[in-house]
Amino acid sequence: MNPFEKPHAKRCIVILLLALLSGCIAIQQGLKDREPFFFIQMSDPQFGMFASDSSFQEETRLFQEAIAHANCLDPAFVVITGDLVNKPGDPAQIAELRRIASQIHSHIPLHWVPGNHDIGNVPSPVSLVAYREIFGPDWYSFACGNWRFIVLNSTIVHRPDKVEAELARQWTWLEETLTRDTRTYSGTIIFQHHLLFMTDPDEEDRYENIPQLQRTRYLNLFKRNGVSAVFAGHYHGNGYGRNGDLEMVITGPVGKTLRQDPSGFRIVKVYPDHIEHAYYGFADMLKTIAFDNWPLLQTVP
């Protein structure tokens, strides 16, 4: 009898082949995780801001342009860091936002982040429920490549007056997400609406930043867990700060600008060991993304 015809020999061969296949799949996945990719950060489309809630024609034009550029560039995902509309809960503004957002190619994930104009400057349990019914969770995490991305509700951190319990829930979840996930990531990036700080982590409290008490708490947590960067909006202009190894990236608006930067969005290239990013106004938007020889504003090691 041919020894390979024996049942136990056949089983051994099958097990060996399965092990080899599993190893090949693991190697392939490892190589895929090390491939660079890019994502797009949009912020503050804020439907209704131009005309003080009487109309949103200009926001429609700009957001349509943003989505068209995103479809052309084909990122790994798009994230919109808050102030989706100008008037919290306004049905017409939300409907127009979602109508245009639905035009993004179906294979491109779109991640929502709540801003103060989406849930109120002083959010309440009612406003949080209303947001979640339309846009889904207001804090969550996801992975892309070998990087971890965490979305936070910064408005309940900025003004927790009516939602102390929600603030505590988010903090507990964040601690557990950062410390109990056993996967080894290349890095972690935070998305939120409010900037933690403009240029100096010790700067005074102001409308745009997170108050010092909470700011220090979150910065310490991020430092302990190796967070690479926080990407925010809210300022309606660009800004950059640093706290040790953590970079604070503030991105200008898709909608109405309040600074010298034009309406546009940020392109973020993600490598196995670092990220690079640059902001582009719509008039100067790239047509394709190359992973070398492109203009950079900042690099996060």
C-alpha positions as CSV (number, residue, x, y, z in Angstrom):
1,M,0.0,0.0,0.0
2,N,1.2,3.5,-0.8
3,P,2.0,5.1,2.6
4,F,0.2,8.3,1.5
5,E,-3.0,6.3,1.2
6,K,-3.0,5.5,4.9
7,P,-5.7,7.5,6.7
8,H,-3.4,8.9,9.4
9,A,-0.9,9.9,6.7
10,K,-3.6,11.7,4.8
11,R,-4.7,13.5,7.9
12,C,-1.1,14.6,8.6
13,I,-0.8,16.0,5.0
14,V,-4.1,17.9,5.3
15,I,-3.0,19.3,8.7
16,L,0.4,20.3,7.2
17,L,-1.2,22.0,4.2
18,L,-3.7,23.9,6.4
19,A,-0.8,25.1,8.6
20,L,1.1,26.3,5.5
21,L,-2.0,28.0,4.2
22,S,-2.7,29.6,7.6
23,G,0.9,30.8,7.7
24,C,0.7,32.3,4.2
25,I,-2.5,34.1,5.1
26,A,-0.9,35.5,8.2
27,I,2.1,36.7,6.3
28,Q,-0.1,38.2,3.6
29,Q,-2.2,40.0,6.3
30,G,1.0,41.2,8.0
31,L,2.2,42.7,4.7
32,K,-1.2,44.3,4.0
33,D,-1.1,45.9,7.5
34,R,2.2,47.5,6.6
35,E,1.0,49.0,3.3
36,P,0.5,52.7,3.5
37,F,-2.9,54.2,3.1
38,F,-4.6,57.6,3.4
39,F,-7.8,59.0,4.8
40,I,-9.5,62.3,4.5
41,Q,-10.5,64.5,7.5
42,M,-13.3,66.9,6.8
43,S,-14.7,69.2,9.4
44,D,-17.5,71.8,10.0
45,P,-19.7,71.5,6.9
46,Q,-22.2,73.3,9.2
47,F,-25.2,73.5,7.0
48,G,-27.0,76.8,7.7
49,M,-24.0,78.8,9.0
50,F,-23.5,81.1,6.0
51,A,-27.1,82.5,6.0
52,S,-27.8,82.1,9.8
53,D,-30.1,79.2,9.2
54,S,-32.3,80.8,6.6
55,S,-30.8,78.7,3.8
56,F,-27.9,76.4,3.1
57,Q,-27.1,76.8,-0.6
58,E,-23.4,77.6,-0.1
59,E,-22.9,74.7,2.3
60,T,-24.6,72.4,-0.3
61,R,-22.1,73.6,-3.0
62,L,-19.1,73.2,-0.8
63,F,-20.0,69.8,0.6
64,Q,-20.8,68.5,-2.8
65,E,-17.4,69.6,-3.9
66,A,-15.8,67.9,-0.9
67,I,-17.6,64.6,-1.6
68,A,-16.7,64.8,-5.3
69,H,-13.0,65.2,-4.4
70,A,-13.2,62.4,-2.0
71,N,-14.7,60.1,-4.6
72,C,-12.0,61.0,-7.0
73,L,-9.2,60.4,-4.5
74,D,-10.6,57.2,-3.1
75,P,-9.4,57.2,0.5
76,A,-9.5,54.3,3.0
77,F,-12.1,56.3,4.8
78,V,-13.5,59.8,5.4
79,V,-14.1,61.2,8.9
80,I,-16.1,64.4,9.5
81,T,-15.1,66.0,12.9
82,G,-18.2,67.7,13.9
83,D,-20.5,70.6,13.4
84,L,-22.3,68.8,10.7
85,V,-25.2,71.3,10.8
86,N,-25.5,74.8,12.3
87,K,-28.8,74.4,14.2
88,P,-28.9,71.3,16.4
89,G,-31.6,68.8,15.3
90,D,-32.8,70.9,12.3
91,P,-34.5,68.4,10.0
92,A,-33.9,70.3,6.7
93,Q,-30.2,70.9,7.4
94,I,-29.7,67.2,8.5
95,A,-31.6,65.9,5.4
96,E,-29.4,67.9,3.0
97,L,-26.2,66.9,4.8
98,R,-27.2,63.2,4.6
99,R,-28.4,63.5,1.0
100,I,-25.0,64.7,-0.2
101,A,-23.1,62.4,2.1
102,S,-24.9,59.4,0.6
103,Q,-23.2,60.3,-2.7
104,I,-19.8,59.1,-1.4
105,H,-18.8,55.8,-3.0
106,S,-20.3,52.9,-1.1
107,H,-16.9,51.2,-0.5
108,I,-15.6,54.3,1.3
109,P,-16.5,54.2,5.0
110,L,-17.8,57.5,6.4
111,H,-17.4,58.2,10.1
112,W,-19.4,60.9,11.9
113,V,-18.1,62.9,14.9
114,P,-20.5,65.1,17.0
115,G,-19.8,68.8,17.4
116,N,-21.4,71.4,19.6
117,H,-23.7,72.5,16.9
118,D,-25.0,69.0,16.5
119,I,-25.9,68.3,20.2
120,G,-25.9,71.9,21.6
121,N,-23.2,73.9,23.4
122,V,-24.5,72.4,26.6
123,P,-25.6,69.0,25.6
124,S,-28.5,67.2,27.4
125,P,-29.6,63.6,27.5
126,V,-32.3,64.5,25.0
127,S,-29.9,66.0,22.5
128,L,-27.6,63.0,22.8
129,V,-30.4,60.6,22.1
130,A,-31.5,62.6,19.1
131,Y,-28.0,62.6,17.7
132,R,-27.6,58.9,18.2
133,E,-30.9,58.1,16.5
134,I,-29.7,59.8,13.3
135,F,-25.9,59.4,13.3
136,G,-25.2,56.4,15.5
137,P,-22.8,56.2,18.5
138,D,-21.1,59.5,19.5
139,W,-18.0,57.6,20.8
140,Y,-16.5,54.5,19.2
141,S,-13.4,53.0,17.7
142,F,-12.3,51.3,14.5
143,A,-9.2,49.9,12.9
144,C,-7.7,50.5,9.5
145,G,-4.5,48.8,8.4
146,N,-2.6,48.3,11.7
147,W,-3.7,51.6,13.2
148,R,-6.4,52.3,15.8
149,F,-8.8,55.2,15.5
150,I,-11.0,56.5,18.3
151,V,-13.9,58.9,18.0
152,L,-14.8,61.0,21.1
153,N,-17.6,63.3,22.0
154,S,-15.7,66.4,23.0
155,T,-18.7,68.5,23.7
156,I,-19.7,66.5,26.8
157,V,-16.1,67.0,27.9
158,H,-16.2,70.8,27.2
159,R,-19.6,71.3,28.9
160,P,-20.7,68.3,30.9
161,D,-23.1,70.3,33.0
162,K,-26.2,68.2,32.2
163,V,-24.5,65.0,31.2
164,E,-22.0,64.1,33.9
165,A,-23.1,60.5,33.7
166,E,-22.4,60.4,30.0
167,L,-19.0,62.0,30.5
168,A,-18.1,59.2,33.1
169,R,-19.3,56.5,30.7
170,Q,-17.2,57.8,27.9
171,W,-14.1,58.1,30.1
172,T,-14.5,54.5,31.4
173,W,-15.0,53.2,27.8
174,L,-11.9,55.2,26.6
175,E,-9.7,53.9,29.4
176,E,-10.8,50.3,28.6
177,T,-10.4,50.7,24.9
178,L,-6.8,52.1,25.3
179,T,-5.6,49.6,27.9
180,R,-7.5,46.3,27.4
181,D,-7.2,45.8,23.6
182,T,-4.5,43.1,23.3
183,R,-3.7,43.8,19.6
184,T,-0.4,45.6,19.0
185,Y,-1.1,48.7,16.9
186,S,1.3,50.8,14.9
187,G,-0.3,53.8,16.5
188,T,-3.6,55.4,17.8
189,I,-5.3,58.5,16.5
190,I,-8.1,60.4,18.2
191,F,-10.9,62.2,16.3
192,Q,-13.0,64.8,18.2
193,H,-14.6,68.2,17.5
194,H,-13.0,70.5,20.1
195,L,-9.2,71.0,20.1
196,L,-7.5,70.0,23.3
197,F,-5.3,73.1,23.0
198,M,-4.3,75.6,20.3
199,T,-0.6,75.7,20.6
200,D,0.3,75.2,24.3
201,P,-1.1,72.4,26.5
202,D,-1.0,74.8,29.4
203,E,-2.8,77.7,27.7
204,E,-5.8,79.4,29.4
205,D,-9.3,78.1,28.9
206,R,-11.1,79.6,25.9
207,Y,-14.2,78.9,23.8
208,E,-12.2,76.7,21.3
209,N,-10.3,74.4,23.7
210,I,-11.1,71.9,26.3
211,P,-10.9,73.3,29.9
212,Q,-7.6,72.8,31.6
213,L,-8.8,70.3,34.2
214,Q,-10.3,67.9,31.7
215,R,-7.5,68.7,29.2
216,T,-4.8,67.6,31.6
217,R,-6.7,64.4,32.4
218,Y,-7.1,63.4,28.8
219,L,-3.5,64.4,27.8
220,N,-2.1,62.2,30.6
221,L,-4.2,59.3,29.5
222,F,-3.1,59.7,25.9
223,K,0.5,60.0,26.9
224,R,0.4,56.8,29.0
225,N,-1.1,54.9,26.1
226,G,1.1,56.2,23.2
227,V,-1.6,58.2,21.3
228,S,0.1,59.7,18.2
229,A,-2.2,62.6,17.4
230,V,-5.6,64.2,18.0
231,F,-7.4,65.6,14.9
232,A,-10.1,68.2,15.6
233,G,-12.0,71.0,13.9
234,H,-14.2,73.7,15.6
235,Y,-11.8,76.5,14.9
236,H,-12.8,77.0,11.3
237,G,-9.1,77.3,10.4
238,N,-5.9,75.3,10.6
239,G,-3.7,75.1,13.7
240,Y,-1.0,72.9,15.0
241,G,0.4,72.2,18.5
242,R,2.4,69.5,20.3
243,N,2.5,68.0,23.8
244,G,5.6,65.8,23.8
245,D,5.1,63.1,21.2
246,L,1.4,63.9,20.8
247,E,0.4,66.3,18.0
248,M,-2.7,68.4,18.1
249,V,-4.0,68.9,14.5
250,I,-6.7,71.5,13.9
251,T,-8.4,71.3,10.5
252,G,-10.1,74.0,8.6
253,P,-13.8,73.8,7.5
254,V,-15.5,72.3,4.5
255,G,-18.0,75.1,5.1
256,K,-17.6,78.7,6.1
257,T,-14.1,79.7,7.1
258,L,-13.4,82.2,9.9
259,R,-9.6,82.4,9.4
260,Q,-7.3,82.9,6.4
261,D,-7.5,79.2,5.3
262,P,-9.9,78.4,2.4
263,S,-12.6,75.8,2.6
264,G,-11.2,72.4,2.1
265,F,-10.1,69.3,3.9
266,R,-7.0,67.4,5.2
267,I,-5.4,64.4,3.6
268,V,-3.6,62.1,6.0
269,K,-1.1,59.5,4.8
270,V,-0.6,56.6,7.2
271,Y,2.6,54.6,7.2
272,P,3.5,51.6,9.4
273,D,5.6,53.9,11.7
274,H,4.3,57.4,11.2
275,I,1.7,59.7,9.6
276,E,2.0,62.7,7.3
277,H,-0.7,65.2,6.5
278,A,-1.5,68.4,4.6
279,Y,-4.5,70.7,4.3
280,Y,-5.8,71.6,0.8
281,G,-8.4,74.2,-0.3
282,F,-10.7,72.9,-2.9
283,A,-9.1,75.1,-5.6
284,D,-5.8,73.4,-4.9
285,M,-7.0,69.9,-4.3
286,L,-4.8,67.0,-5.4
287,K,-6.1,64.7,-8.2
288,T,-4.1,61.6,-7.0
289,I,-2.2,60.6,-4.0
290,A,1.5,59.5,-4.2
291,F,3.3,58.2,-1.2
292,D,6.4,60.2,-1.8
293,N,7.4,63.7,-3.0
294,W,4.3,65.6,-1.8
295,P,4.0,68.9,0.1
296,L,3.8,68.3,3.9
297,L,2.6,70.6,6.6
298,Q,3.3,68.3,9.5
299,T,4.8,64.9,10.2
300,V,4.0,62.8,13.3
301,P,6.9,60.4,14.1
